[in-house]
Amino acid sequence: MIPEAYIQDYLCHGYECYIIPDDKSFPITTKVQTIVSLFPESLLIFDTTQTIKGIEWESYIQELQHDCGDKVKIGVIYSEKWDDKRKTHFKSWYSDYARVEGGLIGLEPGSVKNFDAITKILVKNKVLGRRKAVRANCPSNCTVSFTYNGNRFSGSLVDVSISHFCTDIVLNGTVLPIYEKIPDASVVINGTCFSSDIVLILRREVNGNTKCIFMFIKNGGLPGLSGENEEVLSPIIYSIISRQCSEAINNALNGNS
């Protein structure tokens, strides 16, 4: 009941969320153990409307809470389509007996209300990152280039969000003023190119190399990307972060197998 488009939207609002499926290679119980070890202080939300072989939700979640303690918070999804008796039992068991701290989320298949219902749980559990936009560490094929005072500069992207990016661009002695708009910078990420105005907001030394942090600027001068560019970049950032998260989990699983 949680489409992938929701996860991308949450990412744009600073919530780093993933859908972890059950599969034949590694059961969901093994994946959960790995997630708890790799990402402590996470919020795990289980969709109890789904049937997974070998899982009895009440006993599994109770055991998981006992094993994890305060390492993670647990939330549970139920269906608003269930009859009143089933919903009453569900709410009583998870709230009063199991005392799950992550919250109970009633969803309805295909309902537009589901997005807000999940958002309320994310807000309640304060899982918003320190930054308002989630950053993706960029692979080697991501670049930025722009022209300033008649000189062309280019460099690799270190990381990117829908509001900022960091680059190792070489300025060759040129001093870029802070907060001066640079028009039409060209950004290439995973083969996709778009243009945006940018401003330099910070220079810092990292292991003897200069890193420059730029902020995207809209046509009207406000911070951020235009709506069109945000629609282009958001799924790319989601793809990069999801792949990196999956790789970390799979590496840990394969290392323990």
C-alpha positions in Angstrom: 0.0 0.0 0.0 3.1 2.2 -0.1 4.0 3.0 -3.7 7.6 3.8 -4.6 6.6 7.3 -5.7 5.8 8.0 -2.0 9.3 7.1 -1.0 10.7 9.5 -3.6 8.5 12.3 -2.3 9.6 11.6 1.3 13.2 11.9 0.2 12.5 15.3 -1.3 11.3 16.4 2.2 14.4 15.1 4.0 13.1 11.7 5.0 15.5 8.9 3.9 13.1 5.9 3.5 13.4 2.5 1.8 11.1 -0.4 1.0 12.7 -3.7 2.0 11.0 -6.7 0.4 11.0 -10.3 1.4 12.8 -12.6 -1.1 14.0 -16.2 -1.6 17.7 -15.4 -1.1 17.4 -13.7 2.3 14.2 -13.8 4.4 12.9 -10.5 5.9 13.9 -11.6 9.4 17.5 -11.8 8.3 17.3 -8.4 6.5 15.8 -6.8 9.6 18.7 -8.1 11.8 21.2 -6.6 9.3 19.3 -3.2 9.1 19.3 -3.0 12.9 23.1 -3.6 13.0 23.9 -1.2 10.1 21.4 1.6 10.8 20.7 1.9 14.5 18.0 4.4 15.6 16.0 3.6 12.5 12.2 3.5 12.4 11.0 0.1 11.1 7.5 0.1 9.8 6.0 -3.4 9.1 3.0 -3.8 6.8 1.1 -6.4 8.7 -1.5 -6.6 5.9 1.1 -8.6 3.9 1.4 -12.4 4.4 5.0 -13.6 4.6 5.7 -17.3 4.9 7.0 -18.2 8.4 6.0 -14.8 9.9 3.3 -14.5 12.6 3.3 -10.7 13.0 2.3 -10.4 16.6 4.9 -12.8 18.0 7.6 -11.7 15.6 7.3 -8.0 16.4 7.1 -8.7 20.1 10.3 -10.8 19.9 12.0 -8.2 17.8 11.2 -5.4 20.3 12.6 -7.6 23.1 15.8 -8.3 21.1 16.4 -4.7 19.8 15.5 -2.7 22.9 15.9 0.9 22.2 18.1 0.4 19.1 15.2 1.0 16.8 11.5 2.1 16.9 8.8 -0.1 15.4 5.6 1.0 13.7 2.9 -1.2 12.2 0.5 -0.8 9.3 -3.1 -2.1 9.3 -5.9 -1.9 6.8 -8.8 0.5 7.3 -10.8 -2.1 5.3 -10.6 -4.6 8.1 -13.8 -5.1 10.1 -14.2 -3.2 13.4 -13.5 -6.3 15.6 -10.2 -7.0 13.9 -9.1 -3.4 14.1 -10.0 -3.1 17.7 -8.0 -6.2 18.5 -5.0 -4.9 16.5 -4.9 -1.5 18.1 -5.4 -3.0 21.6 -2.6 -5.6 21.1 0.0 -3.3 19.5 -0.7 -0.2 21.6 -1.6 -1.6 25.1 0.2 -5.0 25.1 3.2 -4.8 22.8 3.5 -1.0 23.2 5.1 -0.3 19.9 6.6 3.2 20.0 6.7 3.9 16.2 2.9 4.2 15.9 0.0 2.4 14.3 -0.8 3.4 10.7 -4.2 2.8 9.2 -4.0 2.7 5.4 -6.6 2.1 2.7 -5.6 0.6 -0.6 -5.3 3.3 -3.3 -6.4 6.1 -1.0 -4.7 9.5 -1.4 -4.9 9.9 2.4 -2.2 7.3 2.8 0.6 9.7 2.1 -0.4 12.1 4.9 -1.0 9.2 7.3 2.6 8.0 6.8 4.0 11.5 6.9 2.4 12.1 10.4 4.2 9.0 11.7 7.5 10.2 10.2 7.1 13.6 11.8 5.9 12.1 15.2 9.1 10.0 15.3 11.4 12.8 14.4 13.1 10.9 11.7 13.8 14.0 9.6 17.5 14.2 8.9 19.7 17.0 10.1 19.6 18.4 6.6 16.4 19.4 4.9 17.4 17.6 1.8 18.9 14.1 1.6 22.3 14.0 -0.1 23.5 11.3 -2.5 27.1 10.4 -2.8 27.9 10.7 -6.5 29.5 8.1 -8.7 32.4 9.0 -11.0 30.2 9.9 -14.0 28.7 13.0 -12.3 30.0 16.4 -13.2 29.4 20.1 -13.1 30.7 22.8 -15.4 30.1 26.6 -15.7 31.6 29.8 -17.1 32.7 32.7 -14.9 34.4 35.9 -16.2 34.9 34.2 -19.5 36.7 31.2 -18.1 35.3 27.7 -18.2 35.5 25.5 -15.1 34.5 21.8 -14.6 34.8 19.2 -11.9 33.3 16.0 -10.5 30.4 16.0 -8.1 31.1 14.7 -4.6 27.5 14.7 -3.5 24.2 16.2 -4.5 20.8 17.0 -3.1 17.8 18.9 -4.6 19.1 22.0 -2.9 23.0 21.8 -2.9 25.9 20.0 -4.3 29.6 19.6 -3.4 32.3 19.5 -6.1 36.1 19.1 -6.3 36.2 21.7 -9.1 39.7 23.1 -9.8 39.6 26.9 -9.9 43.3 27.5 -10.9 43.7 30.5 -8.7 40.3 32.1 -9.6 38.5 33.4 -6.6 34.8 32.9 -6.8 32.9 35.4 -4.6 30.5 33.9 -2.1 26.8 34.3 -3.0 27.3 35.7 -6.5 25.0 34.1 -9.0 26.6 32.0 -11.7 24.1 31.4 -14.5 23.4 28.2 -16.4 25.7 25.7 -14.7 25.5 22.4 -16.5 25.1 19.4 -14.2 25.4 15.8 -15.4 24.3 12.9 -13.1 24.2 9.3 -14.3 23.9 10.5 -17.9 21.1 13.0 -17.3 21.9 16.7 -17.9 20.2 19.8 -16.7 21.1 23.5 -16.3 20.6 25.7 -13.2 21.8 29.0 -11.8 24.1 28.4 -8.8 25.9 30.3 -6.0 29.0 29.3 -4.1 28.2 29.3 -0.4 31.3 27.6 1.2 34.8 26.5 0.4 36.6 24.0 2.7 39.8 22.0 2.7 39.5 18.2 2.9 42.7 16.3 3.0 44.6 19.0 1.2 41.9 19.3 -1.5 39.5 22.2 -1.9 35.8 21.3 -1.9 33.3 23.9 -3.0 29.6 23.7 -1.9 27.1 25.4 -4.2 23.4 26.1 -3.8 21.0 25.8 -6.7 19.1 29.0 -7.5 15.7 29.3 -9.3 15.0 31.7 -12.0 13.4 34.2 -9.6 16.5 34.1 -7.3 15.0 31.9 -4.6 17.1 28.9 -3.3 16.5 25.5 -4.8 15.8 24.0 -8.2 13.0 24.8 -10.6 10.1 22.4 -10.5 11.1 20.9 -13.8 14.7 20.3 -12.7 13.6 18.9 -9.3 11.4 16.4 -11.1 14.5 15.3 -13.1 16.9 15.1 -10.1 14.7 13.6 -7.4 14.3 10.1 -8.9 18.0 10.1 -9.7 19.0 10.9 -6.1 16.5 8.3 -4.9 18.0 5.7 -7.3 21.6 6.4 -6.2 20.8 6.3 -2.5 18.6 3.2 -2.8 21.3 1.4 -4.7 23.9 2.3 -2.1 21.7 1.3 0.7 20.9 -2.0 -1.0 24.6 -2.7 -1.6 25.4 -2.0 2.0 22.7 -4.5 3.2 23.6 -7.1 0.5 27.3 -6.9 1.3 26.6 -7.4 5.0 24.2 -10.3 4.2 26.7 -12.0 1.9 29.4 -11.5 4.4 27.4 -13.3 7.0 26.1 -16.1 4.8 
